[in-house]
């Protein structure tokens, strides 16, 4: 198969591969085709002018002539037919598509005698190693994330504690909910050019579920996990950061939990470097937790301990390669990954700390650079 003939049909607003190929946000699906290392974009009249000015594709085409050619060839109307007409004109019959390529489009192309195969892994494996301009975008995304975390830490610092143990809003003096804190975070992010997505503000027993977004009243002396992962509005790169706070006094058990997670994060930050196997980093953290008396496994039908990966790649997707987990994954200079160990027990709650780092020779650069402090007075 000619691996140089590639096809994507997707909206770059929601498809990171299409955004990577085109460099332009488009809310509706369009066509990108690579033939002999040259990327062509087929755009509607609504988008073609803007694409000619801002897209990184090599050649920009109006899609209407190709829709007409598809009609002349008695192909059923639609994006797949438009792509088929273009491919036929350029002598391409064997096509490589991403793993999430729509089945309906693939079936249509096959019915028109195209050979369609999906990539066995990433469609753009080069996305994992970030170029300098991408690292600058990620640095900006992480900076905005860090600033939003500062906003919420200050907000919690100014909050009061009622006699019922519920936090009080610093201005309204009403009982404080996760939703109030989430609003503080997300309002800041939107004002500074980033789009929030399911920001986590979880308290108490909710923190034992890593992806519980959190709801209801915030309690004093209980863990509050804040996980912020916004996307830059203009370029699509993501930030990601987690801190765990207690407004008031943490119990001895929770302090031990937090200290163990902090030590585990240090293990990860100190071990991440080019040439290191991510699975070895993850194993070292699991071993550390076991040595501190925090085993991982099932308890009363629920997973407890450290049951997610240590980290994931960050870029145009919030979760992308490489992974720092049980999977073998060799880290390379230019990878941008999170380091986010956590511990979760229903009786104690959960603790997670997350920083973003750039993998380098001999170590890593921490982009997050934010203090780790459990208690907020």
BALUMKE-339139 format. One record per residue: residue in one letter; x, y, z of N, C-alpha, C in turn. Coordinates in steps of 0.001 Angstrom, whole numbers, plus 500000, padded with zeros to 6 digits. Each point is the difference from the previous one (the first is absolute). Example, Ala and Ser with C-alpha at 12.3 -4.5 7.8 and 13.67 -1.06 7.14 Angstrom:
2
A513190494310507800499110501190500000500900501200500000;S499650501050499280500820501190500060499230501090500730;
***
This chain:
377
X500839498805500000499161501195500000500874501245500000;X499604501017499213500711501272499993499666500752501279;X500930499986500949499742500612501300499947501512499924;X500359500566498814499995501452499864498625500537499644;X499039499141499726498641500462499725499172499845501262;X499723501131500612499272500008501267498751500859499862;X498989499632500762498725500712499918499424500221501394;X499587501224500257499249500333501215498730500714499567;X498882499605500560498748500744499833499462500258501397;X500105501220500454499621500315501382499951501511500173;X499430500417501117500015501407500393501219500234500876;X500799500984499664501202500256500800499664500568501371;X498777500450500175499554500469501317500026498870501019;X499772498777499537499897498851500908501028498909499729;X500699500050498878500966498962499629501400500586500053;X500808499525500952501352500538500166500876499703498788;X499835498836499370500792499688498816499706500977498865;X498729500334499803499659500954498958500529501393500330;X499950500370501273500544501298500403501511500027499784;X500667498905500315501450499903499803500346500127498519;X499223499340499139500273500028498568499697501358499389;X498894500613500419499508501209499330500426501295500667;X500149499974501335500365501211500718498907501036500040;X498757499601499787498888500941499978498788499360500652;X499303500755500833498774499506500623498833500127499019;X499339498879499721498798499975499164498968499151500735;X498789500526500227499020499261500808499333498837499280;X499994500016498660499346498936499239501054499117499316;X499662498748499753500969499108499351500422500499498617;X501282499821499699500530500299498672501026498931499661;X500668500145498874500847498938499462501456500462499960;X500882499152500490501442500208499844500596498725499419;X500776500149498919500581498853499292501489500255499793;X500809499001500337501438500077499772500379499040498888;X500542500564498914500453499195498864501444500384499715;X500889499030500027501425500249499749500542501125500884;X499666499904501274500507500918501021499443501422499886;X499002500202499161499367501316499861498587499932500553;X499697500885500945498679500014500621499074500960499255;X498837499471499621498962500779499324498801500140500935;X499418501175500013498781500222500773498860500383499086;X498863499318500152498802500307499209498991500661500926;X499722501292499720499181500809500903498749500502499294;X498971500221500806498761500577499495500215501471499658;X499093500610499227500118501434499713500048500845501275;X499389499518501059499980500735501264501382500090500625;X500837498998499779501284499906500706501228500168499114;X499849499895498685501179499909499134500854501274500035;X499371501161500082500767501244500037500859500107501243;X499405499668501139500739500040501262501116498953500002;X499712498834499420501007498942499956501210500419499182;X499782500703498894501114500449499170500916500949500758;X499446500731500946500780500975500753500705499390501209;X499349499020500655500503499579501312500349498521500110;X499556499146499072500261498568500135501455499680499698;X500517498925500635501354499547499715500033498910498913;X498837499638499455499972499031498910500729500557498776;X500581499110499209500817500453498864499160500600498881;X498850499401499726499142500451498894498555500084500481;X499350501104499704498618500213500419499113499993498757;X498908499228500067499088499871498874498567500301500445;X499239500609499121498560500087500192499415498630499722;X499103499533500869499504498629499834498915499855498933;X499378501112499584498866499906499077500328499293498681;X501135500322499338500299499276498752500130498495500200;X500494499589501152500170498572500262498680499338500354;X499082500760500583498647499461500208499318499777498650;X500226500934499054499414499861498672500585498797499267;X501320499802500135500632498826499382499441498704500582;X499770500000501322499426498818500647498621499708499448;X499214501060499772498657499821499437500075499448498581;X500969500493499224500167499513498628500408498530499977;X500670499551501071500432498601500095498939499129500678;X498814500566500199498873499286500614500315499508501402;X500817500758500728500255499688501406498944500680500845;X499549499319501029498995500595500876500570501259500636;X499181501054500164500534501272500490500519499892501431;X500984500839500291500534500028501360501508500183499979;X500576500080501196501426500246500126500845498842499464;X499563498778500248500767498854499499500056500011498480;X498895500355499342499973500055498534500900501108499481;X499997501139500672500866501108499603501463499584500102;X500350499337501108501361499507500168500342498970498928;X499040499114499680500241498962498997500310500609498640;X499265501049499625500244500650498710501403500593499952;X500412500612501085501340500588500060501066498906499936;X499805498929500743500970498906500020500125499351498625;X498873499783499331500047499400498666500769500888499024;X499737501298500090500664500937499099501517499958500175;X500433499679501210501433499983500305500572498581500007;X499233499043499508500508498640499829500226499238501280;X499285500356501038500167499322501289498837499043500231;X500328498762500308498949499012500260500169499302501341;X501189500143500602500266499386501298500179501114501021;X499210499945501056499903501134500919500247499535501425;X500732500818500741500219499782501427499189501040500758;X499229499547500993499131500899500760500255499815501493;X499592500971500829500154499847501457499088498909500545;X500306499551501209499220498927500617498557500420500279;X499754501305500153498635500466500276499295500492498735;X500487499602498840499364500389498737498584499428499956;X499006500787499584498610499514500014499807498748499143;X499339499012500564499777498733499309499171500204498733;X499021500883500059499147500217498828500822500508498816;X500943500906500270500851500505498923500896498892499454;X500563499189500897500863498902499562499224499010499136;X498774499676500416499171499066499221499708500569498613;X499700501290499927499738500612498696501229499933499106;X501148500356500526501214499990499201500337498593499515;X499801499012500843500267498621499595499032499562498897;X498747500467500079499023499648498968500363500612498653;X500849501023500037500471500656498770501411499524499616;X500378498826500534501248499313499635501267500667500544;X499870500723501084501183500480500710500380498981501075;X501281499858500216500491499200501121500226500942501168;X499317499723501101500056500885501168500545499211501184;X501066500507500605500567499381501201500258501082501027;X499864499646501267500273500972501060501390499773500577;X500572501039500519501309499903500615499925499102501236;X501025499203500247499984499137501187500209500785501292;X500493501205499907500227500835501190499619501430499699;X500821500936500454499717501408499768500097500336498519;X499073500806499510500011500430498607501184500922499738;X500312500836500990501181500863499941500877499677501211;X500821498957499938500845499672501155500934501144500380;X500317500868499041500883501133500289499362501018500936;X498689499909500202499340500911500939500538499857501412;X500504498824500347500450499750501375501211500854500362;X500889500223499049501190500824500250499676501417499561;X499940500896500953499530501353499732501114500872499412;X499628500785499007500893501012499464500026501191500952;X500981500878499791500169501129500927498751500869500088;X499362500240498857498815500864500041498853499323500762;X499953498671499962498977499294500757500280500070501497;X501261499877500372500355500100501421499663501385500530;X500164501019499167499638501347500433498497500122500227;X499195499368499165498553500002500193499613499242501265;X500650498873500229499723499235501215500457500759501239;X501101500691499892500475500829501109498957501077500340;X499415500591498958498965501024500220498742499390500618;X499613498827499508498811499340500555500205499645501463;X501194499507500340500285499645501386500062501252500880;X500510501092499455500060501240500780498593500489500356;X499096499981499041498620500407500281499363499056501016;X500294498711499878499485499016500960500522500296501395;X501288500275500088500617500333501288499370501257500603;X499762500995499185499394501238500487498576499769500506;X499272499112499325498644499697500455500023499233501319;X501021499147500188500136499301501276500282500996501123;X500799501010499711500261501033500997498714500722500374;X499144500258499027498730500659500281499158499185500984;X499924498688499762499157499182500853500636499806501376;X501324499923500062500638499872501306499763501263500835;X500091501156499360499712501248500714498542500058500439;X499109499534499140498574499998500305499715499129501224;X500604498806500033499808499121501151500649500590501247;X501115500695499804500651500626501140499147501074500643;X499217500696499199499130501066500511498663499478500515;X499684498743499672498719499424500425499991499789501515;X498814500052500560499851499710501419499527498578500218;X499895499631501267499495498677500384498827500202500951;X498845499465499619498824500126500840500007499011501154;X499091500197500943499898499085501138499639498584499575;X499384499890498828499630498684499480501145499323499252;X501168500666499970501152499430499320500008500217498501;X499025500743499473499930500300498577500719501324499739;X500769500056498915500685501235499649498995501087499634;X500379501219500331499145501150499714500642500873498924;X499185500474499059500454500872498924500642501245500593;X501178500414499503500692501129500624499254501322499911;X499113500164499020499263501255499857498537499856500405;X499358498963499488498568499839500245499690499352501345;X501007499344500584499856499311501290499003498850499943;X499613499614498788499133498839499830500846498735499981;X499350498856500179500742498743499981500584499760498618;X501252499562500013500791499912498769499898498602499408;X499764499950498689499889498737499282501135499843498995;X500188498757499573500957499734498920499710500879498792;X498719500184499727499604500774498827500489501444500076;X500034500588501221500502501369500156501486500075499658;X500761499053500500501443499997499741500271499733498521;X499240499090499412500171499723498571499746501257499179;X499021500791500419499705501250499295501165500981500087;X500642500065501152501172500874500155501091499598499005;X500253498704499919501041499490499112499646500265498537;X498797499627499623499638500024498594499790501423499488;X499507500886500842499883501406499603501370500587499699;X500975499673500847501368500485499777500557499443498690;X499819498703499772500550499374498798499422500622498732;X498694500177499966499358500564498817500510501411499739;X500164500777501067500476501380499861501431500070499503;X500741498907500139501418500004499615500290499088498805;X498968499718499216500221499334498720500070498499500044;X499346499381500980500000498537500080498590499501500283;X499705498822499478498676499403500195500076498893501042;X499259500127501083499999498940501020499233498783499525;X500289498866500620499331498762499626499872499099501221;X498790499923500561499711499077501100500989500156501158;X500260501235500382500924500285501101499572499251501256;X500969499345500644499698499208501192500189500843501252;X498942500088500782500048500579501345499239499024500888;X500704499019500519499371498915500763500462500059501446;X499083499689500905500295500108501436499616498723500730;X500748499695501059499647498890500883500049498662499292;X498959499194500173499974498664499411500007500038498473;X499553501118499431500023500123498543501424499895499451;X500987500396500808501383499993499526500560498592499834;X499339499005500542500454498622499833499693499459498608;X499226500756499215499691499664498615500749501009499120;X501088499605499339500896500968499353499331500953499020;X498965499567499271499387500857498995498622500497500409;X499700499950501286498770500614500494500176501514499931;X499177500687499208500175501439499833499663500780501259;X499232499390500897499685500648501266498707500799499945;X499279499966501109498745500748500095499659500181501477;X499179500977500266499498500199501356500947500810500873;X499677500013501299500706500860500941501435499527500247;X500873500990500198501401499729500318500183500024501508;X500660498969500513500152499837501435501403500375500462;X500070500572501172501292500277500619500658498692500443;X501312500010500082500802498881500522499891498732499144;X499536500159498766499869498875499071500818500299498736;X500469498957499308500765500251498772499116500609498912;X500564500932499274499348500597498832500980499873498838;X499638499181499026500841499842498814499551501009498943;X500962500788499522499765500953498924500826499549498798;X499329499605498941500663499541498773499511500884498856;X500909500798499442499663500995498989500690499631498697;X499232499870498923500595499622498709499318500774498872;X500456501239499783499402500841498963500711499856498650;X499311500397498959500547499977498643500100501426499474;X501154500370499452500168501335499438499023500202498845;X499281501103500033498967500256498999500584500178498615;X501167500615499897500529500342498682500812498894499351;X500675499158500765500869498984499397499600498564500318;X499201499777501035499532498653500306500879499184500916;X501093500559500521500865499259500913499438500063501419;X500268498929500751499387499815501319500988500290501130;X499460500473501099500697500003501275499403498928500894;X500689499656501080499486498978500920500750500138501326;X499250500037501070500634500185501314499028499563501083;X500520499358501036499180499583501142500707500342501300;X499218500494500948500460500173501365498904499512500946;X500414499574501175499068499577501044500176500923501194;X498890500550500468500017500935501126499082499512501108;X500270500481501189499076499883501129499826501400500568;X498775500457500063499719501268500672499790499687501481;X500983500384500811499944499671501426501142499076500366;X499677498926500720501016499065500481499772498605499421;X501050499438499451499920498632499483500237499009501122;X499347498846499912500226498933500970501395499419499810;X500549499329501024501309499351499844500034499019498833;X498907499250499816499959499042498900500057500678498648;X499299501121499873500003500727498738501356500653499749;X500632500492501069501349500571499851500990498950499503;X499888498789500534500886498926499558499741499662498535;X498720499977499629499622499730498618500621501055499077;X499862501264500391500511501095499187501526499928499881;X500668499761501113501465499942499983500487498870499104;X499299498878500035500388498869499156499840500332498521;X498918500704499663499783500390498604501045501030499579;X500316500923500889501024500998499677501352499326499760;X500351499051500838501243499258499789499971499231498686;X498833499424499694499865499246498748500160500911498792;X499443501197500094500165500925498875501470500390499833;X500682500182501103501435500295499916500764498862499325;X499622498762500312500629498846499338499802500109498492;X498760500288499587499718500133498575500756501144499361;X499983501165500639500673501174499441501501499779499894;X500564499273500943501445499749499989500418498922499010;X499061499126499622500347498878499113499674500277498538;X499065500892499726499620500255498613501158500642499256;X500409499363498893501108500496499181499982499240498678;X500633500564499006500110499319498713500706498661500177;X499455498968499355500569498665500078499452499143501115;X499185500577500886499424499264501127498699499339499558;X499768498785500470498752499290499738498944500491500983;X498903500537499484498937500501500864499462498945500944;X500003498734499567499512498915500856500869499858501245;X501302500277499874500888499915501168499704501121500991;X499665501181499498499623501117500883498737499638500772;X499027499458499285498732499632500633500214498919501057;X500809499003499675500267498911500939500675500520501268;X500914500955499844500695500553501164499025500711500933;X499009500661499429499008500695500824499093499000500703;X499586498959499298499195498957500641500756499360501165;X501281499731499783500826499414501056500099500935501201;X500142501279499713500052500997501084498720499974500821;X498858499996499341498732500001500726499853498740500856;X500385498872499459499941498753500773500862500124501254;X501188500585499846500906500118501149499463500947501065;X499113500911499605499411500946500954498686499483500595;X499644498772499632498787499402500556498738500352499246;X500130500352498722498835500353499184499928499066498796;X499443498800500201499915499029498905498913500372498994;X500144499443498813499019500181498925499285498677499760;X498684500073499866499228498784499744498523500249500215;X499236498921500062498553500107500186499655499865501475;X499093500861500457499522499941501372498496500239499983;X499245498970500440498539500092500003499456500377498619;X500608499411498990499524500215498636500465501291499356;X500841500774500672500489501254499433501515499986499937;X500541500635498972501443500134499890500491501055500984;X501075499690500691500600500943500930501504500067499739;X500636501042500521501433500165499821500301500840498782;X500981499554499221500447500724498810499656499168498777;X498867500279499389499492499136498943499841500721498658;X500741501080499809500058500606498665501472500216499641;X500246500453498788501372500209499566500664501160500717;X501327499991499978500763501099500591499927501245499139;X499846499840498694499963501174499140499612499677498578;X499765501058499244499587499876498604500572501170499201;X500116499793498698500419501073499128498958501098499950;X500467501212499707499129501172499954500336500779498739;X498977500430499282500232500759498781498698500518499446;X499663499598498774498710500362499413498886499112500523;X500349498904500652499054499184500771500378500103501469;X499002499909500859500271500032501435500700498721500441;X499714498886499355500686498738500258500529499471498668;X501316499966499849500595499461498801501302499304500371;X500632499380499021501259499317500266501108501009500239;X500993499603500825500201498688500636499244499889501319;X500020498807500562499399499740501305501082499629501008;X499767500388501233500831499513501110499082499118500832;X500059498722499747499028499066500580500595498604499967;X499152499005500075500464498612499917500484499652498605;X499628500802498991500415499737498628501449500434499793;X500746499183499245501365500368499642499955501218499081;X500739501043500342499998501222499194501309500746500243;X500835500084498982501298500647500140499839501507499834;X500384500743501027499884501452499956501096500590499123;X499646501062499264500936500669499110500057501483500314;X501129500619499707500102501453500143498944500657499117;X499275500943500561498922500661499271498621499476500333;X499913498843500650498712499569500529499554500982501089;X498721500280500046499427500791501092498993499103500712;X500243499750501288499199499034500740499606500566501362;X498941499424500551499631500302501374500671499002500942;X500184500426501236500426499102501077498969500186501104;X499104499022500156498823500192500851499635498761500820;X500854499606500929499620498879500868498863500395500933;X499268499005500454498910500253500938499706498774500832;X499341500208501119499523498922500862498546500267500345;X499203498916500041498556500153500159499459498895500903;X499451500414501133499386499073500955498716500646500516;X498859499300499897498736500605500419499994500504501440;X500720499341500902499975500427501392500843501244500253;X501013500218499164500860501178500147499707501074498966;X499556499587498831499863500916498875501136499779499020;X500187500957499138501036499873498989500952501173500014;X501198499750499471501018501035499827500631499784498631;X500111501073499219500711499933498725500768501308499806;X501206499882499485500831501152499647500451499813498566;X499885501049499196500308499864498571500759501217499490;X501147499733499389500785501016499316500205499580498550;X500337500959499150500316499750498590501483500264499792;X500680499064499339501443500131499782500347499755498538;X501103500602499571500582499735498688501175499045500197;X499958498869499328501068499005500124501258500518499292;X501118499885500692501277500456499463501064498923500219;X501150500184499379501127499118500276500444500216501451;X500037498927500766500470500093501377498991500509501000;X498748500188499590499006500477500965498788500587499309;X499366500980500636498819500623499421499880501433500512;X499262500818499250499687501360500418498564500034500497;X499795500442501230498659500088500569499361501322499580;X498927499915499197499306501205499551499034500537501045;X499580499145500932498948500399500945500535500947501070;X501064499618500659500672500875500970498994500665500955;X499285499165500732499002500507500936500183499300501339;X499907500730501100500237499382501315499044498842500275;X500470499076500811499165498883500463499798500197501505;X498815500394500363499674500235501407498603499469500254;X499879499176501020498715499355500257499013500942500679;X500375500552501129499045500753500814499944501479499608;X498782500500499958499745501432499808499329500502501266;X500617500941500635499457500498501284498681500736499792;
***
